[in-house]
Amino acid sequence: MAVPVASKCLGSLSLLSRRLSAPEFTTRCCYHKKVVDHYENPRNVGTLDKNSRNVGTGLVGAPACGDVMKLQIQVDDQGKIVDARFKTFGCGSAIASSSLATEWVKGKSVDEALTIRNTDIAKELCLPPVKLHCSMLAEDAIKAALADYRLKQQDGQQEAVSASS
Amino acid sequence: MLSAKPFRAACSSWAVLMWTNRLCISKVCMSTSFSIKDTWHCNRNVRSLLKARGLTCNTNQSSTLWNNCSGRSKVSCWSCKQPLDQTPAFFCVSCKVVQPPEEGTSYFKIMACDYTFTLDTQQLQKKYLQLQRLLHPDNFSQKSVTEQQYSESQSALVNKAYTTLLKPLSRGLYMLELEGMHIKEGTESAHSAFFMELMEINEALDEAQTPEEANKIGQDTKGKLAELTEQIDTALRKGILLQ
């Protein structure tokens, strides 16, 4: 299937709080106001120290549309996610999906965060069918961050074992 | 405010070209381990490819994708029943009547281009205009309904062939399709180092303070694109030579 690179995505950056010329909130043709809200007031944009043992970093992308998403979680010693940050380069829906993802993972345990589904994200943001892959990407980012955290914990445990023996 | 759009588009192109490139190279590596008659010439691959496009096919026609008319079944003009000796035959040589498009003809054959990744787009455009001057339905408004329908199909097919072959990305993907490979949209099988690189480029672009800095990043990305395009061309060429 030929992939349209002439992007479906807005081609926007997440970091700066740029104001778009305000879209009129008419039906059908625009981003949903929830998506616009996340775009204009992004939550949890930023970076955590990826070298820290308590930080899991998930970096995912969709080469088909050029989206790249980085999601980081900070987990305390009880296995609860206390902080989350994201950086996304992609369309408004991708930014909103990852922003929402960081909001949702905060306060959850590592196991609870695994239950977040792309369908929930898409439903919350009222994503149209053509943008469902953005919510999928956000789910993948969460899982990648959790997997990275798990790996670090396992490595840490192995180090402790070999140090004591 | 700096416009990041063109560079994002270049980034996207690069991302996909890179992904395409990786698949090309892995395909070339795969094919070297099989005997030539097993893989790419395999009718099975071609048949499944044609099926995927919803076309009917027969074993004879599959070879038209690669070769010039060796062993293809003879097609005759629907009007005067004379054999059509060319591939593709837009018009009958004898009675000059427009012919329906032949299923399974590759876009390269339709646009009379060599089956390579590097293409002379000017030549392609010339051929496109030439063909549309002959085939466009406006030329057939006084002709029979059948001829009008045939000219419509031919014209649409030429449009499709042209737009697919014009851009390197769609051309590369089409060539992979012809080799039986499809790239799905998704995040699987991509390396995190690749995403890291993409992330860094995007961040650098975001932090650029002047148009010159942004342009430099754009130039670097274009350079990478050109390099990848060359690599893809080499990989595809190698793969074709292995047939």
Interface residues (C-beta under 8 A of the other chain):
Chain A: M1 A2 V3 V5 A6 S7 G11 S12 L13 L15 L16 R18 L59 V60 G61 A62 P63 A64 C65 G66 V68 K70 K87 F89 H133 L137 D140
Chain B: M1 A4 K5 R8 A9 C11 S12 S13 A15 V16 M18 W19 T164 K167 L169 S170 L173 Y174 H182 I183 K184 E185 G186 T187 A190 S192 F194 F195 M196 L198 M199 N202 E203 L205 D206
